Amino acid sequence: NAGVTQTPKFRVLKTGQSMTLLCAQDMNHEYMYWYRQDPGMGLRLIHYSVGEGTTAKGEVPDGYNVSRLKKQNFLLGLESAAPSQTSVYFCASGISQRTSRRAHEQYFGPGTRLTVT
Amino acid sequence: AQTVTQSQPEMSVQEAETVTLSCTYDTSESDYYLFWYKQPPSRQMILVIRQEAYKQQNATENRFSVNFQKAAKSFSLKISDSQLGDAAMYFCAYRRAQGGSEKLVFGKGTKLTVNP
């Protein structure tokens, strides 16, 4: 099992450019999440998905869009990048079955470091 | 809204000694989960330990244990026999039990240094 993978690992964008971050998981998890991590801020939720074809806003959704066309993939898009979006982006997946010992745990990818100049 | 506070931005410990990292949280919920995540320089977020609020027994995972005080809304992490590989950022996180889509709410982290 590869777990949760993210593509790319690093990216530099100019202000106004667009890009898509790809997250893939092979654990058959229903739930997937995108977080951003800024210095001194911990991780904050951008968007999340509870299943294929569904997405919802998190704590800091502005400037981002997401899609979940396949259960195993969760895409994060930046339509017009801004310097304020310079951050490390983490994808996570998880299950929520109370009878499972792993209920409510989230498994994280290795992160993508994005710099917007 | 739920909040998680880690009051120690940095901590240090001697190898083989014990260290305790503090975490407090604020919630009006009675059923929830608490987690400690480790983030080494590689950036990978690694789940260290979890605690279910409805369980009174403190969770343990090898050298890692927690002191869960529900009434005080406190959830500290104790690392025994500290090793050099324990050096990392440690994040405390909270999640509601109701609703499987609920986000993790993270504290700002504690940087742990292990001195040889």
Interface residues (C-beta under 8 A of the other chain):
Chain A: E30 Y31 Y33 Y35 G40 M41 G42 L43 R44 L45 Y48 V50 A56 G58 E59 V88 F90 A92 I95 S96 R98 H104 E105 Q106 Y107 F108 P110 G111 R113
Chain B: V4 Y33 F35 Y37 S42 R43 Q44 M45 I46 L47 R50 F91 R95 A97 G100 S101 K103 L104 F106 G107 K108 G109
